[in-house]
Amino acid sequence: MKKENSVFAKQTVEFVTVAAEYCAFIEKANVLTRPEFVDKSIKLLPLLYLKSLLLPQTEFTYEQELERFVDERSYEYIRSSLASVMGAQDDYLEVFVADMQYSENAISANISEDMTDIYQDLKDFISVYSMGYEATMQEALAQVNENFKEYWGQKLVNVLRPLHSVCFDSDMEDEDTSSNYVNDESSENWLFDSQKGSLDEDELDKWNG
């Protein structure tokens, strides 16, 4: 039986879909209130982590350096937009970094910077992937898989902690502290609806123990 091409595998397509959703969300975050942004973030980030874990393993070919699409100016625009949305809630104390054991002081991190780092890698990936050249798609898939394991996967789980805290902080100062964000393009169950049927029974069994 012919082995399935990892570039077009079901798990890859699902990851691309969620990665594109994340990038589109981040790019439009400046029109959201803080509760809206936090509410969708804590729903989308765990799904992104799951889809990243399920990516097929792909080897690098190292035939060419992949094009980058998020330059310094674009990065800073996104980061400052997220920082503006989060306001005073943007900073948090990081406890899971390599330098922590050598530091006498708490190490500060930013929700906006962490989520922009994730965005940068995913945006570069889907931009290359959308070009439709199988060789570069394969390389981009290998690169994003490696970066997830070594870099932004840790940032993703780190940033969920402060986002969770902000979401359920009854003293959060905002014009609307209720968590009732509804996606403009679907229903309040947009996250469930978009992924319904995307996991087969074996995968569900694995995650349900």
N, C-alpha and C positions, 0 to 999 in steps of 0.2 A: 504494500500500500504506500502511495506517495505521501511523504511527510508534508504537513501543512506549512505554507510559507508564513513565518512569524509576522511579517509585515502586514498581512491581511487576515491574521488570526482573529477569532472572535474577541479574545481578551484584549488584543491590541486596539481593535476598533472601539471597544467600550472605553478603554483608557483614553483614546483620542477624543471621544465624545465628552467625557468628563473634564479633560484638560482644557478643551475649547470652551466649555461652560465656565470653568474657573477663570480663564483669561477674560472672557466677555464680562463676567461679573466684576472682576477687579478694575477693568477699564471704565466701568460705569459707576463705580463705587461713590464717586463724588456727588452723585445726585441722591444718595440714600441718607437716611438718618442713621445715627449710631445704632439704635436697636435693630433696624432693618439689616444693616451691614453685619452686625454680630450674629443675628439670628440665622442668616443664610450661611455665614462662614462656618458655624459649628455644625451645620448639616452637610455642607459640601466638602469640607476638609476630610472627614472620616471616609467618605465615599471615594475621594481621590486617593487616599492612602490604601484602601482596599483594592482598587483597580490597579494601583501600582504594584502591589504585592503579587497580583495574578498575571502580570506581564510575562510573556514567554522569554526565556533566556536567549540572548542574541550576542554573537561575538563581533568584535570590532574587525573591520577590514583595513582601516588606516590608509585607505587609498587617497583620501582627500580631506582637508580640513573643512568642517561644516560652516556654512555662513551664519553669522550672528545678526539678529534683527532688533534686539533691544539694546540700544546704545545708552551711553551715560545720561544723556539728556532725557530720553524716554523713561529710563529707570527712575531718575529723580522726580519727574513729573508724577509717576505712579506713586512713588513712596510718599511724596508730600501730600498727595490727594488722600491717601489712606491715613496719614498722620493727622490731617485736618478733620477727617471723619471721627477718628478715635479721640482726638483732643487730649485731655489730661489722663485718659485711660490707655494711652498708647504705650507707656513705659511699664515694664515688669521686671522682676528680679529673676535672673536665670540661675538654675541650680544644676543643670546638666550640660556643662561644657568642660572641656579638657583642662582649661586653665583654673577652674574653680578650686581644685585641691591645693594650688600654689598661691592662692590669693587670700589675703586677710580681710578683704572687703567684698561686699556683695557685688555681683556683676550684673549690670543693667542691660536689658535688651528692649527691642521695640517690636510691637505687633506689626506696624507698617513696614518695617525693614524685612522682617521674616517673610511676610506674605508677598512682598515684592521680589524677594530672592526666589521664591517658588514660582512666581509669575514669570520671571525672566527666563528660567530654564524651560518652563512649559511653552512659553510663547515662541522661543527659538525652535523648540521641537516641532510644534504643530505648523509653524511657518515652513520648515523644511519638508515635513511630511506632506503638506498640502500641495507641494510642487508636483508630486506624482512620479518622481524618478526612483525606481525601486532600490538602486544602489545607495543613494543618499538617505532614503527612508529607512533602510536597514541600519545604516550608520547612526542616524538620529535616534532610532529606537534603542540601540545599544548604549548610546551616550546618556539618554534620559534615564534608562534603567540603572546605569552605573551611578549617575548623580543622585538618584533617589536613595540608593543604598548608602552612599558616602557623604551626602551633603543635605539636600533639602528634605529628605524624609524625616530626619531628626528635627529640623526646623518646624516641620508640619506638626509633629506631636508636641513639641515644645509650646507652640503658639496656641494650641487648644486649651492649655491650662489657664492662661489669663483670659482668653475669650470666654471660657466657661464661667470664670469668676465674674466678669463684666455682665454677662447675660443674666446671671441670677443674683446680681447685687441690687437689693431693693433700694439702696440709696443712690443709684446711678442718676446723675443729673442730666436729664434730656427732656425734650418736649414731649416724648412719648416713650414711656418705659415698658410698655406692654410688648410681648413677643408675638406679634400677629402679622408678620411679614408675609405677603402673598406675591408670588412671582407674577409679573405682568402678563406672561405668555401662557399661563396655565392656571391650575387651581392651587389651593393651599397645600395640597398633597403633591406638588410638582416633583419633589425629589423621589418619592415612591413611584409615581406614575412613570417617570422617565427611565427608571431602572427595572420596572416590573418585567419579570421573565428573563432578565439578563444573566442570572446565575442558574446553572443547571442543578439538578438534585444532588449530585455529588459535591458540588461546591457549597451548597447550602448545608449539607450534612457536615462538611468539614468545619464551617464557621459556627454551626450550632453545637459542635462537640459530639 
